[in-house]
Amino acid sequence: MVRNTLLLFLFLMLCCFKANDSVFSVEGSNEVWKGPCAIFVAPTTAQLDSLKIKMNESVFFKLTDESIGAMSKARAFLELKKTNMANVEAIGILKFNTDAGKIIDLKIAHLNWAVILFNGKSTPIITNMAAIENDYLKYMK
């Protein structure tokens, strides 16, 4: 039962994401994000399993529900703003290339669910998903 619930959750989470590969270029085997965009970060299956072990089941599913709901609302807002979006798993480091040519590394392995905004000019920010409108208006100028 629990395994089926987790599989259903993963399926629903994947349905919330749609890929957009127009916001990065590939340099060697590394993706480098360029230009204004939003990156949606989600945990891997192994990270989800680890979280579930660390928390009791009801807390895990409540956190998961709240996170996916916040990401869904953030995605809807960003779609209205016609923001380029992409999805990644919470593994390793993301590289961002500013308009000035500076490469900025951002570690994401510690993130469970997050939305990262990059305006193409300055250091990307990890948004407050519940109030993404404020972060967007301040940062994406």
C-alpha positions as CSV (number, residue, x, y, z in Angstrom):
1,M,0.0,0.0,0.0
2,V,2.7,2.5,1.0
3,R,4.8,1.5,-2.0
4,N,1.8,2.1,-4.3
5,T,1.2,5.5,-2.7
6,L,4.8,6.5,-3.3
7,L,4.7,5.3,-6.9
8,L,1.5,7.3,-7.4
9,F,3.1,10.3,-5.9
10,L,6.1,10.1,-8.2
11,F,3.9,9.7,-11.2
12,L,1.9,12.8,-10.2
13,M,5.1,14.7,-9.5
14,L,6.4,13.9,-13.0
15,C,3.1,15.0,-14.5
16,C,3.5,18.4,-13.0
17,F,6.8,18.9,-14.8
18,K,7.2,19.6,-18.5
19,A,10.6,20.0,-20.0
20,N,11.8,23.0,-21.9
21,D,15.3,22.5,-23.2
22,S,15.6,26.0,-24.8
23,V,17.3,27.6,-21.8
24,F,20.5,25.8,-21.7
25,S,23.5,24.9,-23.9
26,V,25.7,21.9,-23.5
27,E,29.4,22.4,-23.1
28,G,31.0,19.0,-22.9
29,S,28.8,17.0,-20.7
30,N,27.7,20.0,-18.5
31,E,24.5,21.9,-19.0
32,V,25.0,25.7,-18.7
33,W,21.9,27.7,-18.1
34,K,21.7,31.0,-20.1
35,G,19.3,33.8,-20.2
36,P,16.2,34.4,-17.9
37,C,14.7,31.2,-16.8
38,A,13.2,29.2,-13.9
39,I,14.6,25.8,-12.9
40,F,12.3,23.5,-10.9
41,V,14.3,21.2,-8.6
42,A,12.8,17.9,-7.4
43,P,14.3,15.1,-5.3
44,T,15.4,11.8,-6.8
45,T,13.7,8.6,-5.9
46,A,16.6,7.8,-3.5
47,Q,16.2,11.2,-1.8
48,L,12.5,10.6,-1.4
49,D,13.1,7.2,0.1
50,S,15.6,8.8,2.5
51,L,13.2,11.6,3.5
52,K,10.5,9.1,4.1
53,I,12.7,7.1,6.5
54,K,13.8,10.3,8.4
55,M,10.3,11.5,8.9
56,N,7.1,9.7,9.9
57,E,4.9,8.9,7.0
58,S,2.2,11.5,7.7
59,V,4.8,14.3,7.9
60,F,6.5,13.1,4.7
61,F,3.2,13.0,2.7
62,K,2.1,16.4,4.1
63,L,5.5,18.0,3.1
64,T,5.3,16.4,-0.3
65,D,1.7,17.6,-0.8
66,E,2.6,21.1,0.2
67,S,5.8,21.2,-1.9
68,I,4.1,19.9,-5.1
69,G,1.2,22.4,-4.6
70,A,3.5,25.3,-4.2
71,M,5.5,24.2,-7.3
72,S,2.3,23.9,-9.3
73,K,1.2,27.4,-8.3
74,A,4.7,28.8,-9.1
75,R,4.7,27.1,-12.5
76,A,1.2,28.6,-13.3
77,F,2.5,32.1,-12.4
78,L,5.7,31.7,-14.4
79,E,3.7,30.4,-17.4
80,L,1.7,33.6,-17.3
81,K,4.9,35.6,-17.3
82,K,6.1,33.4,-20.3
83,T,9.2,32.4,-18.4
84,N,11.5,29.7,-19.9
85,M,11.3,26.7,-17.5
86,A,13.2,23.4,-17.0
87,N,13.2,20.6,-14.5
88,V,16.2,19.0,-12.8
89,E,16.7,16.5,-10.1
90,A,18.4,17.7,-6.9
91,I,21.8,16.3,-7.8
92,G,25.2,18.1,-8.1
93,I,25.7,21.6,-9.3
94,L,23.9,23.8,-11.8
95,K,26.0,26.2,-13.9
96,F,24.6,29.6,-14.9
97,N,26.3,31.8,-17.6
98,T,25.6,35.6,-17.1
99,D,25.3,38.0,-19.9
100,A,28.8,39.2,-18.9
101,G,30.2,35.7,-19.5
102,K,30.6,34.8,-15.8
103,I,29.9,31.2,-14.8
104,I,28.1,30.8,-11.5
105,D,27.9,27.4,-9.8
106,L,25.0,26.6,-7.5
107,K,24.9,23.4,-5.4
108,I,21.4,21.8,-5.4
109,A,21.9,18.4,-3.8
110,H,20.7,19.9,-0.5
111,L,17.4,21.0,-2.0
112,N,14.3,18.8,-1.8
113,W,11.8,20.9,-3.8
114,A,12.7,24.4,-5.0
115,V,12.4,26.9,-7.8
116,I,15.5,28.8,-8.9
117,L,15.1,32.0,-10.8
118,F,17.9,33.3,-13.1
119,N,17.6,36.7,-14.7
120,G,20.7,36.1,-16.9
121,K,22.6,38.9,-15.2
122,S,23.3,38.2,-11.5
123,T,23.5,35.2,-9.1
124,P,20.5,33.0,-9.4
125,I,18.1,32.9,-6.4
126,I,16.2,30.1,-4.7
127,T,12.7,31.5,-4.4
128,N,10.1,31.3,-1.7
129,M,7.7,29.2,-3.7
130,A,4.7,30.3,-1.7
131,A,5.5,34.0,-2.6
132,I,7.2,33.6,-6.0
133,E,5.4,36.7,-7.4
134,N,7.4,38.9,-5.0
135,D,10.7,37.3,-5.7
136,Y,10.0,37.4,-9.5
137,L,9.1,41.1,-9.5
138,K,12.2,42.0,-7.4
139,Y,14.7,39.8,-9.1
140,M,13.7,39.3,-12.8
141,K,13.9,43.0,-13.7
